């Protein structure tokens, strides 16, 4: 439950006391002494997460001046997901490792902001009042925790009751820098017209569920090649799709002549063509949500262990978007 001061801020009363962020964090700190290796749980409501998150980015004392919807829009603009999704992510992270101090809560919001805005560490150090080395440490520690939620949130299966078409599949390209010591055309992307890495994504057609992430690959690797995974076919998406089920794909997969992929066809009925178009557009909408995070829509600056670190970033953003799907920001029904 919100403390009176925070509640007053949310319903529109003017602030005249210490920051509600301080109240939220103080309440969390007083719940349990987490020293000595013991885990600690901070239970924050969606509204408390919104208040604390907006205070961190400069809206302290100004949240009461606008509607709750405006504050939620502000939160999404700074952090990429809604406060309800952020609250659930924070709660699930605590099942891995207790977040018990002001610094750790700040680290959580700082990491979301880093993914969304992708400013340089020098620029962020001024706003967040931390040095560059500390920002880097906080970001990658928190990202490692978010990334560990993949096994819980990205699960393939549970298609028994679905009709023939169970998932949509598409490739996503993300820009990177080319290795200066080993320049190669293998990383060239026809989508971004420069060096990039690609990922294969699968989304359930009749549920708000990301079920498959595969990558990164060099951007020149064709989507069909990734789908087949000829080097390890038993771990390919093609192999994992159950017999009698199909994936809706775009025209790039027309070379895949089998019963597992359903690209556009001139023989499709009008109803089937419309259905496939809606499913592919729905998938593109999810891709656009990923690219709303600037770390995925602009050039990835890290060059050391580039693919490994990009994989952590990409999959973490996918996990955040999955939480957002489940908490008030779903894809449309087909």
Protein Blocks (a to p, Z undefined) as FASTA:
>chain_A
ZZfklmmmmnopacfbdcfklmmmmmmmmmpccehhiacdddddfklmmmmmmmmnopgo
ilmmpcfklmmmmmmmmnopafklmmmmmmmmmmmoccfbfklmmmmmmmmmmmmnopaf
klmmmmnopafklmmmmmmmmmmmmmmmmmmmmcgejklmpcfblbdcddddddddddfk
lgcfklpcfklopacddddddddfkbccdfbdcddddfklcfklmmnommlmmlpmklmp
cghiacdddfklmmmgcfkbccddfkbcfklmmmmmmmmmmmmmmmmmmmmpmklmmccf
bfghklmmmmmmmmmmmmmmmmmmmnopacddZZ
